[in-house]
Amino acid sequence: QLLLEESGGGLVQPGGSLRLSCAASGAGLDYDLIGWFRQAPGKERERVASIDWTKRDIVYADSVKGRFPISRDSAQNMLSLQMNTLKPEDTAIYYCNTVPARNEYWGQGTQVTVSS
């Protein structure tokens, strides 16, 4: 059973940066498509970025394009999200999952709060 654990969130001022990590255990993170999702208070969960096995097919939500590069290290079973130029509207709980997401793989997520 694949277990995903997100980390790296925190409180940051607008314009700041954070790096999120997703560690896989129990099974390899060798799915074709994996990605980051987020859920802000009162809003539906949305996909932020995804990356395929070859690392050539990378897709970003328009809201984060150019700011949140995604990367994966299959040997280390890790997925990362470098979050730059953060905005208050990026405040949310961030999750990693396969794409499409599988209910059994949702973890606790990591809280990102962007506020001055």
C-alpha positions in Angstrom: 0.0 0.0 0.0 1.4 3.3 -1.1 1.7 5.9 1.7 2.4 9.5 0.9 3.6 12.1 3.4 3.8 15.7 2.7 6.1 18.2 4.5 7.7 21.6 4.1 4.7 23.9 4.7 4.6 26.8 7.0 3.9 30.5 7.4 5.6 32.8 5.0 5.2 36.4 3.9 4.0 37.4 0.5 6.8 37.1 -2.0 8.5 34.4 0.0 9.4 30.9 -0.9 8.8 27.4 0.4 9.8 24.0 -0.8 7.3 21.1 -0.3 8.3 17.5 -0.3 6.3 14.3 -0.7 7.9 11.1 0.5 6.5 7.7 -0.6 6.7 4.6 1.4 5.1 1.2 1.3 5.5 1.1 -2.4 7.4 3.0 -5.1 6.3 6.3 -6.5 6.6 4.9 -9.9 3.3 6.0 -11.3 3.3 7.6 -14.7 1.6 10.8 -13.5 1.9 12.3 -10.1 1.2 15.7 -8.9 0.5 18.3 -6.2 -3.0 19.4 -5.2 -4.2 22.0 -2.8 -7.4 22.9 -1.0 -8.1 26.3 0.3 -10.7 27.0 3.0 -14.2 26.8 1.5 -12.9 25.8 -1.9 -12.7 22.5 -3.8 -9.4 20.7 -4.1 -7.5 21.6 -7.2 -4.5 20.2 -9.1 -1.6 22.6 -8.9 1.0 20.7 -11.0 1.8 17.3 -12.4 4.8 15.5 -13.8 5.1 12.3 -15.8 7.6 9.5 -15.5 9.9 10.9 -18.2 9.8 14.4 -16.5 9.0 15.8 -20.0 5.3 16.2 -19.6 4.8 18.8 -16.9 1.5 20.7 -16.5 0.8 23.6 -14.2 -2.4 25.4 -13.2 -2.5 28.9 -14.6 -2.5 30.3 -11.1 1.0 28.9 -10.4 2.6 28.8 -13.8 6.1 30.2 -13.7 6.2 30.2 -9.9 6.0 26.6 -8.7 8.4 24.3 -10.5 7.6 20.6 -9.8 10.3 17.9 -9.8 10.5 14.2 -9.0 13.2 11.8 -7.9 12.1 8.3 -8.7 15.2 6.7 -7.2 14.5 8.5 -3.9 10.7 8.1 -4.1 10.3 11.8 -3.7 8.2 14.5 -5.3 8.9 18.2 -4.7 7.3 21.6 -5.3 9.4 24.7 -5.1 7.0 27.5 -4.3 8.3 31.0 -5.3 6.8 34.5 -5.2 4.0 33.2 -2.9 0.8 35.1 -2.7 -2.0 35.2 -0.1 -4.2 33.2 -2.5 -1.7 30.3 -2.4 -2.8 29.7 1.2 -4.1 26.1 1.4 -3.3 22.6 2.5 -1.1 21.0 -0.1 -1.2 17.3 -1.0 0.5 14.9 -3.3 -1.2 12.1 -5.1 -1.2 10.2 -8.4 -3.0 11.7 -11.4 -5.8 11.1 -11.5 -5.9 11.1 -7.7 -6.8 8.0 -5.8 -8.8 8.4 -2.6 -6.7 5.8 -0.7 -3.5 7.8 -1.3 -4.6 11.1 0.3 -2.3 12.0 3.2 -2.6 14.6 5.9 -1.2 17.3 3.6 1.0 20.2 4.7 -0.4 23.7 5.5 0.9 26.7 3.6 -0.1 30.1 4.9 0.9 33.2 3.1 0.3 36.3 5.2 2.1 39.4 6.3 
